[in-house]
């Protein structure tokens, strides 16, 4: 579709409220935020921007102002709006009274969609009985989300602003369990208005959306009105409601605390309960109270036992003026349990949440966070503006930035000890495919380039816990970590990819001790390929063995997908071995790389792309333990699920990774470029309308996409299962490969096609799906910025590299970030390197096509440092 109908393409323009005057007080108020993409009223229905920190869970700000997908209790909850659907879901409302004493009350929500009218009684639809604003639009530059509400019958215009701090390199600041919500209300009448904004939450602690009784053993009765408690608290510059439960067992995943607070001191009213909720009287009583005068009256009798708590702030707004009503919602749920297949909550093993070790409870989160909001917002704003100011195409900015949201979804969590763990994605109520799956997480680059310490914690899991004494790395990590290598199966692509990722993370950090600590296991993991019956048992640089992989099947015989991962691992292994003075191992890796690279070009390249040679083993006994996952004895003669002569979308994934980490070409560069053109020729579909797919559909109708595979030379009867599907992480990998090879137009087209599918009408722009929501592989999108800028960094040699493209580009190595400006002049290329946050050890700047330039006053550059040089 033509995105110009609902998007402001490529522009970086903050929204300015006409004639607005924000009240100047000591209370924090949000600044004007940058906007990358605007969504018109026809493209807001599927928007849900996650508000939460890394590893904390989230609640999402919907495109019409609703708070949805309450996923704060260690559990996925797509579509979950607490307790039961309907009018009981949390919401904010507005009351206004004009100079003539006419009153107005509406929920701070946009209009219902047409399909929502079809539900009998309306009950499955959240807030179905509440008056709403007539129109809603949405603006976003993640993590900033803004909803604009308007209605000709109302005396105000409202902007809802929601965010959670996101600051690359500052993990703790980016891992706060908080949703910051500000309601900017503008008086559009000719007289003053009295306006109240109130938040309403029925205490739902113990209900995570996955079960009736919130006990993992089913030991106690479902939550009742008398079991959850709400208390009004004030102090330390805050006032608000503190939510607790006296009946949920204290070891239950759904046990914890919540808080809804404001910094306001004047005009604050509250209720900690409502009347008993028979026939929905709890909501009726609240609405009657609030819509009378915009003030809330606390309940005092035992019969007022519905735990529906409300907090409101009232202000006077002059003609044409704007007042801001800010509310901060926090949470604290410490009892995350170990994953078990598709679930977290059914395991008796507690692994905890790192964020809860930093705060005593939800009130403490608010007390520690609210005073820091001006700084946290300013640093987040600085990051987003620096990124958006870079001359990347709109679709690249959107794909890279919006997919950072996956790090804040329930896909990701941190153990009590701080290790980052990840599902592949999440289903509506469960995790999807446990174990920080190596072959899925291989693709993503977001974590390493924005939060390097978190990436290194994943490498620590892979090599210190998941790899056994012979080098077999369990491609799914069991929890607790003491059981990390008990899964017992290795994935060829996953294991080789972790070696490349370790090389990347060592280079980005420059941490020699990090390499020294893990080198013995890295060495074993690579040498595992050479075991009898293994992936390269004859040590010729070619993977011939049984290779389990990200297609969830076992390939047999040499194929480009595994082979290029292997070649990359060999090249990275040689580099690390030389640093460790392990000369014999380095020589072995060099020899195998050279042999394997030449063999791949000679035997797998068919003139258009690389294909597989199907070579099944003679018997199962010939297969090394841990390498076979799905292949059975009956399949040996004619193994199903192979690529064979197919053109695979990510056959060059190892080359993609080699470019990202600065290892150069793994095979003939001309063959790489030809292969990428063949992928576009054979796998690209301008429309899916006539495409047959027997599996899952992530693109449909007239949408454009890259297929997983095609067979211009004849398809096997039973190829690998996903061959007819479309998955964004794979599309990004191919597209970014094109960008690295200068095939910019088709590369950008593929990225644009993905983002057009996630347009707010058909799908959520902050939730790229594969096997579940918020799929980790889609975070490969960050690498598009690396390809277009040529950015690379080695903390080992203290060298920052970029291409010669003029302009100002954002850079980040996972620990520091800033901008680099390149300007062509008669005496050479003028370069200005700026560090905006963190510390960057840097002595050299390498510009493609120029001699390396040594920085004057190089060394460790701290935030605020600017260094200039001229390269020739």
N, C-alpha and C positions, 0 to 999 in steps of 0.2 A: 504494500500500500504506500501511498505518498505520505511520508511522515510529516511533511510540512503542514498538514492539516491540523496536527495536534501537538507539534513540537517546535520549539524555537531552536533551530539547528545551528550548532557551532557557536552560539553566542554566549557570552558570559556577562549577564546583566542582572544586577540585583533589583528586586522589586521595590519601588518607592511608593509609600502610601501617600496619596494626594492630600495635601494640606494637613498632614498628620503632625501632631505635637506630642511626643512621648513624654510622659511625666518624668521630671528630673528628681529622683529621690535616691536614697542610699540603697534601696532595694534593687537587686539585679533585674535588669530587663534585657531581653535579647536584642542584638543589633540587627541591622538589615542583612539578610543572608544572601549569599550567591545562589543563583539558579542556573542549572544546566538544562533541564528539560521541563517544559510546561505541558500539562495534560488538560485538554478541554473537557467539558461535561460528558462527552460521549466516551471518554477514555479514562475514567476513574474507578469503574466498578471493581476491577480486580487488584487495585493498588493496595498493598499492605507493607508499609515501611517498618522494619523491625527497630524497636527502641529498646536497647539493652546493651550490655557490655560483652566483651569477649569471655565466653565461658560462664555467663550468668543467666542465660535464658532471656526471653524478650516478651514484650507485648507490642503489637503492631498498630501503627497509625494508618487507618484506612483512608482511601481516596475521598471519602465523603465525611471525614472527621471522626468516624467511629473508632473505638478501641477494640481490637479483635485479636484472635489467635493468642490467647493468654497462655504463654508457655514458660512460666516462671518456676514451676514446681518439678524441675528435673524430668520433664516429660514433654514430648511433642504434643501439640494441640491445635492443629489447623482447623479453623472454623469454630474453635472452642471459645465461648464467651462467658464462661463461669456458670456453675450450678446447672442451669437449664437454659435452653434458648428462649428467646422472646424478650419481653419487657424487663426481665430481671438482670440483663447484662449491664455492666457499668457504663455510665454515660455522663456527659457534661451538659448543662442546660444554662440558658440565659434568660434573665428577667430584665425588662426595661419599663420605666414609667416616664412619660413625657410631662411637659409643663401643664398640660390640661388634665393630668392624673389618669390618662389612658394607659393601660398596662398591656404588656406583650410578654408571652413566655413561649420559648421554643427550645427543643433539644438542639445542641450545637452539632447538627448533622445535616448532610445534604439529602436530596430527595431519594426515595426508594426507586429501584429499577423496575422495569415493566414485568420481568419474570417473577419478582417477589410478590406481585399482586395475586399470583396464581395459587398460592398456598391457602388451603382451606383454613379459615379462622385466622390466618396470618401468624399463628403461634411460632412456627419454625423461624420466622424472620425477626432478627434482633430489633428491638425498639419499634415494633410495627405500629404501636398505638400512640407514638409521640409526635407532636407537631414538629415539622422540619423546615429548614430553609429550602428555598425553591431551586437554588443552583449551587453547584460545587465545582471548583477546579482545583488542580493540584500542581505544585511546583516542587522540584527536587534537585538537590545536589548532595548526594549521600555524604554524611549522615543527616543532613538537614531536609526535613519534609514540611511543606506548608500547604494548608487547605484554605481556600478562599470561599467563604459562604456569603451569599447575597440573596435578598428577597425583597421585592417591591413593597410588600406589606409590612416590612419591618423598618424601624427607625435607625437601624445600625447596619454596618458592614463588618464582617468578622474575618480575621485571619488567625488560623490555628497553626502554631509553630511547634514542632516536636523534634527533639534531637537527643542523642547521647554522645558524650565526648568521644572523639576519634582523633588520636594524635600519633602518627607513626613513630615507632621507637619507644614510646611511653606506654608500656603495657598496662600498668596499674591505672593510669588515667583513662585508658580505653577499655577498662574492664570493670566499670562501675554498674551495679544493678540498679539503674535509675532510668526513668522516662521523664524528661523535662518537657512540660507542656505549657505553652504561653498562648493566651487568647487576647489578641489585639482587637479591641472593639472601637470602631470609629462612628461617631455621631454624624448621621447624614441629614439631620433635621435642622430647623431654624431656631430651635430652643434647646436648653439644657436637658440632659437625661440623667435619671438615676438608673444605674445598671448594676446587676449582680451576675456573677458567673459562679456556678456551683458544680462540684464533682460528686458523683454518687456511686458508691461501690457496696454491694452486698458482700459481706465477709465470706469468702469462698475457700479459706484455708482448709486443706484436706480434700478438696475436689480439684483434681487435675485434668478432668475430662476423659480419663481412661477407665474409670470404674465407679461403682456406686459407693461402696464402703472404702474409705481412703486408707485402708490398712493392707499392707502387702500380704499379710497372713489371714486377712478377713476376720480379725479378732474383736471388732467393736462395731457398734451400730452406726448407720449412716449419720452424717452430720445433721444436727437439729438446731433449732433457734436458740436453745440454751447453751450450746456448746462453744460457740465462737463469740469472742468478746471484742468490743471496740471501745477504746478509751481516748478521750480528748486530752492531748498533751500540749504544753507550751514551755518554752525555754530555749536558751541559746539562739535567740532570733527566729525561732520557728514556732508555728502553731499548726496543729493538725490532728488527724486521727491515726491511732496506732492499733493495728489489727493483730489479734492473737487467737489461739484456740486452746481450750483446756481439756480437749478430749482426743485430739489426734495424737497417737503415740509419738514420743519424741525421737524415735529412730525411723519414723516413716518418711519416705521421700517427699510427701506432701505436707510435712510439718515444718512450720517456720513462722515468720512474721512479715507484715507489710506496713507501709505508712503512706499517707497522703497528706502533704504539708504545704504551707505557704509561708512566705516571709512577711506578709502583710501583718500590720499590728492594728490597723483601724478597719472597721467595717466587716470584721470576720464573725460569722455565725456558724453554728454546727449542729448536727444531730448525730448521736452514736447509735440510734436504732429507729425503728418505725413501729407502727402498730402491727399486731399479728397479721400474717400475710394471707389469711383465708380470703379466697376470691380476689387475690391480688390487691388487697387493701393496703399493704405496705407501700406500694408505689402510689396508690391513690392519695394516701395521707401525706406522703412527701410532696407530691405535685401540688396539692391544695395549699400546703404550708408555703412552699417556695413561690408559687404564682400569686400569692396574696400581696406580698410586699418585697419579695426578693431576699427575705431574711429567714433563717431557720430557727426553729424552737426545739430545744432539747427535750427528749421524752424522759419521763420520771417514774412511770408506774410499771409494775411487773408485767402487765399485759403488753407493754410496748417491747416485744421481744424479737422482732424481726431484725437481724443484724445488718440492716441496710443503713450504712453510715453516709453522711453528707457533710461537705465543707464548702462554704460559700464566702465570697468577698464582694462587697458592695462599694461602688465609687460613683462620683458625679462626673459626667463628661460634658464639657462645653461644646458649643457649636463648632462643627468641623474638627473637633479634637479627637485624639485617640488615647485611650487608657489601656494598660496592659495588666492582665490577670494571670499570674504565673502559679502553677501547681507542680509539685515534684512528687512523683510516685516512686517508692523504693521497695525492695523486697530482700529476703534473706532466707534461703531454703538449703540447709547444709547437707542433707542426707542423700546425695546421689549414690546410686547403687551400680555395681558392675554390670556391664552389658552382658546379656545372655541371648544369643541369636538376635532376635528382632526386638528385644525388650530391655529396659533398664530396671523397671520396678519389681520384677519377679525374682531378682537375685538377692540372696541374704548377705552378700558381700558389699559392705559400704566402702566407697572410694572417695566420697566427699566432693567438695567444691572449693577450689582455692580461694575464690572471692570471699567465702564466708569465714576464712581464717583471718581476714583483714578487718572484719567488722563484727561487733557483738550481736547486732540485730539490725532490723530495717530502720529503726529510729537512728541508730548510730550512723548508718549509711547517709541518712539525710543530714545529720549534724555535721558530718565530715565533708560532705559534698557541696552543700548549698553555699558555704562561704567561698568555695573555690570556683563557683560557676562563671564569674567574669573571666577568670584566667583560662578555664577549660574551654569556654566558648570561643575566646579570642584565638587560642592556639589551634582549635579545630577549624575555625574560619580561615586562619592563615594557611593551614594545609590545603583546604579545599580551593581557596583562591589561587594559590601558587600552582596547584595542579591544573585547574581550569584555564589558567592564563597560558598554559603551554599550547603550541599550535597543532595539537593533535586533532584529527577529525572528530566530530561530535560522537559518532558511533563508537570510536575507540575510547573516548573519555567515559562514555556511559557504561560500556561493557566493563572497563577496568574498575571504575569507581563504584558502580551499583553492586557489583559482585563481591565487594569487600563485605557487604552485609552478611554473607554466609558465615564469616568468622564470628558473628554475633548471634547466629541462630542456634537452635538446639542440635544442629549438626556437630557443633564443636563444644567441648567442655574441658576443664582443667581439673586434674586430680588435686587432692589436698596438698601434695608436695609440689604442685605447679606444672607438672608435665601436661602438655597439650595433647588431647586425644580427639579423634574424630570418627563419627559415622561416615559412610559414603554420602548419605543424605538423610532426610527424615520423611517418614510417611505421616499421615494425618495424626496418628496417635502413638506411633512407635518409631524407634530408630530404624534406619535402612542399612543393613549389612554392616555389622560391627567390626571393630578391630583396627581402626586407622589403616585401612586396607592400602597396602603399598602400591599396588598397581593403579589405583584410582588417584591417590594423593600424589603420585609421581608428576602429574600434569600441572598442578597448580603452582603459581609463583607469587601469589599475593602475600602469603605468610612470610616468606623469606625476605622479600624486599620491603615490607612494611614493619614486621615485627620479628627481627632476626633471632632474638632469644627464644621465642616460641618455636620457630623452625628448628633451632638446635635442640630444643627439648624433645622434639619428635625424632630427631636423629639419635638422641640418647636412648629413647625407647627402642628404636629399631636395632641398634647395635649392642646395647648393654643388656637388654631384656628379651628381645625377640629372637636373637641369633644364638644358636646353640654352639657347642664346642667343636663341631665339624663344619660350621659355617652355614647351616640351614637356617634361614630367616623365616619364621612364621609370618606369612603375609597378612594374617589377621592376628592382632595381639590380644591375648586373653587378659582379663583383669580379675583380681589385683595383679600388679606387675610382677609379683612373685611367680605368677603362672604365665608370664608373657610369652614364652616360647613353646607352650604346650599345644598350640593348634597343630603344629607339626607338618604343615604343608607349605612349600615354597612356590612363589610365582616368579617365572623367569624375568618378565619385564619389571615386576615389582622389585625384585632383589637387585637387579642391575641398576634400576633407576635410583634406588636409595644411595648407591655409591656415587652416582652423579650428583645427587642432592647434597650428600655430605661434602663433596668437593666444592659445590656452590657455596654452602654455608660456611665452610672453612675459609674460602676466599673472601666472602663478604665480611666476615668477622675479623679475619687476620689472626685468629686465636690458635697459636701453635700447640698449646696444651690440650685444646679440644681434639686436635688430630692425634697427638701422642697418646691420649687416653684411649681412643677408639681404634687406633691403627691395627692392633692385632685382630680385632673382629672384622674390620673392613677387609683385611687381607684374607681372612678365612671365608668371608662371604663371597669374594671374587673367586677364590680358589675352589669353592664348592662346585663351580661350573666344571671343574676338571676331574671330579670323582668318576670312578668306573660307573658307566651307565648314566652319567650326568649329561649336562647340556653341551659340553664340549670335551667329551671324554678323551678324544684323541689329540686334544690341544693343538688344533690347527687354526684357531681363531674363528671357527664357524659353529654356531649353535645347531647341532643336528638332533639333539635328544628330544624327550617329551617335555613340552614347555607349556605349563599352565599360565594363563594370561588374563588380561582384563576383559576378554570376551567371555570369561567364565567357562572356558573349555580348554582342552589340551591340544595344542598344535604339535604335530610330529614332523620333524624335518626342518631344514633351513627356511626362514621366512624373514622378510624385511623388518617387521615390527620388532621382533625379539633381537634380531641380528644387530640392528643399529643401536638398540639399548646396550647390547653387549660391547660393541665397538666403543661406544661412549664411556662405558665403565672401565674398559681396558685403558683408554687414553687418560681418564681421570686417575685411575689406579697407578699408572706409571708416574704421573706428576706427583702424587702424594708419596709414592715410594721413594722418589728421588729426594724429596724434602726430608724424609725419614732416614735417608742414607741407606735404604734397603736396595742396594744396587742390583742384585740378582733378580729380585722380584720386578724391579722397574724394567730390566732388560727383557724378562719373560713377557711382561705386558706389552712392551713396544713391539716385540717380535710377533706376538699373536695379533696385535692390532694391524700391523702392516700386512700380514698374510690374510687376515679376515677381510680387511677392506678391499684388497685386490680381488679376492675370491668372490665377494659380494657383487662387485661391478661386473665381473666376468660371467658369473653363473646365475645371478638372480635378476639382473636388469635385462628386460626383454626388448629394449629399444624404445619403450614408452614409459615403463614404470617397473618397479621391483615386484616380483611374485614369489610364491612359495614352491619349494620342491617337497612334495609329500613323501616322507620316508618313515613308515611305521617300523617300530622295533619287531624283532622276530618273536619275542615272548615277553611277558610281563617281568619275568625274572631278570631281564636285561636292563630294566629301568631302575635308576638310583632311587633309594628311599626318599620320599618327600617331594619328588618332582611330578609324580602322577597324581592327578586329582579326579579326573572324570573318565579317562580312557579305561575300557574294560577289555578282558581277554577276547571276547567275541567280536570286538571292533577292530582288532589288529589287522586283519586282512584288508578291510576296507573302512578306514577310520572316518567317521562323520565329523562334521563341524570344522572343516578345514577351510583355509583361504584359497589354496591351490593357485590358479592363475588369475585370481581376482585382483582388482585395483582397490586397495584399502585406503580409507580416508587418512589414517594416521600412520601409514607405513614409514614415514620419515620422522616419527616422534622422537627418536633418539637424536636425529640431526637438529630438530627444534631445540632440544635440551642442550645440545652441544653449543649451539649459537648463544643461548641464554647465559651459559656459564663461561663462554669465551674460549672453547676448545677448538674452534675452527671446524673444518669439514671432516666428516668420517668416511665419506665415499666421494666419488668423482662429482665435483660441483656442477658440471654440465648435466650429469644424470639427475642430480637433485632438481635442477630447474625444469628439466624435461618432465620429470615425474609430477611435479606440482601442476604443470600445465595439463598433464593427463588426468589428474584428479579432477580438475575443473571440467575437462572435456567429458569424462565418463561418469562422474559422481554428482555433478551439479544438476539440480532440477529447478527451473524457474517457476514451476508450479507442481504441487503435490496432488493436484486434482485427479490425475489419471494414474497415480502411483499405487501399486498393490503393496500392502504391508500386513503380514500375518502376525506381527508382534505388537509392540507398544507404539503409539503415535505421539511424537512430540512436535510434529509439524503436519498440517493438514490443509486441505482445500487449495486455495491459490497461493499459499505461502511458499517461499523459496527456501531451499536448503541444500546442504551437501549430504548425500547418502553415505552410510557407513562403508559400503562396498558396491562395486559393480563388476561384471564379468564380460568384458567385450570379446573374450576369447572362449567363452563357454563356462557356464556355472555348474558347480557340483550339485548333485541332487539334494544333499542336505548340507548347506554351508553353516558357518557359525551362526548362532541364533539371532543376533542383532543386525544381520547384514542389511535388512531393508529399513532399518530405523534411522533416526536423525537425533544426534545428541550434541549439545552446544559445546561441551569441552573438546570433543573431537573436531568440530568445525573450527573452533578457535585455533587448535593446534595446526591444522592445515593452513588456515588463513594467515597465521603469524609466520609460518614457514614461507609463505608467499611474500610477506612483507620483508623478511630478511633477504630474500632473493631479488628484491626490486620489482616484484610483480604486484605493485601497489593497488592497482585498480581491482583485480579480482579478489585480492586479500580483503580490502575494505568492503567490497560487495558482500562477501560472506559474513563479515562481522555485522554489517548493516542489516542483513537478512535476519540474523539472530535477534537483534534488538527490535526489529519491526514486529517480530512475533511476540515479544514481551512489551506490548504497547499500552498496557493498562486496561484495554478493552477485552482482549482475549486472554491475557496472562499477566501475572504480577511482575512488574519490572525489577523487583528485588527478590526474585525467587526463580532462578533458572533450574529447571527440573531435569533429572535423568531418572535413576532409580530412586525417586523421592524428591522432596522439596530441597532447595538450597544445596544443590549437589556440589561436592567439593571440586570435582574436575573442572567446573566452569570457571574457577578462579585462575585458570590458565590465561584468562583474558588480560591480566595485568601485563603479560609479556608483550602484548601489542605495543605498549608504550616503550618497552625496551628495544623492540625491533625498529620503531620509527625514530628513536633518538640515538640508537647505537649505544645505549648506556651499558656500562659494565664497571665493576669495581673489584679491585684486589686489595684487601687489607694486608696481604702477605707482602706485596711489593709496594703498597701504598700508592696505587695508581688508579686514577679515575679515567674512564674511556668514554668517548661519545663520537658521533659522526660529525661531519662538517656542515650539516644543515643549519643555515642561519636562523636565529631566533632565540627565545628564552625558554628553556625546557626545565620542567620539574625533574628532580632525581631523588632517589632514596635507596639506601643500601641496607635498610632494616634496623639501623642504629642512629643514623642521622639523615637529614634531608634538607634540600634547599633548591636552588636554581643554578643553571649555567647558561650564560648568554654568549652567543657567538656572532660576531660581526665581521664581514669581509671588508678589507681595506687594502690599499696599495702596498703596504709593507707586510702583509700577511693577514692571518686570522686573529682578530682581537677576541680574547676570551676573558670572561668575568665569572668566577666561581664564588657562589654565595652559600653559606651554611646558615639555615634558618632555625634549625633545632638539632640538638645532639652534638656529638663530637666526631669529627672525621679525620682520621690519620691520612694525610695525603701529601706526597712529595712531587708526584708527577701527574700531568694531564696529557692523555693521548687523544689526538684528534685524527680520525681516519684520513689518510692522504697527506698528513703533515708529520714532521719529526716530533717526537715526544718533547713536551715542555716542562722544565723543572720550575716549581713554584718558588718564588722568593718568600722567605719566611714560612716555608712549608713546615710540616710536622703535624701536630694535632690541632685541627681547626675547630674552634668552639662556635657555638651559636652566636651569630652576629658577624662572624669573620667574612671578609671579602678579599679574594685574591685575584689579581689581574695579570695576564701575560699575553704575549704575542707569539704565535707559532708560525713557522714558515715551511 
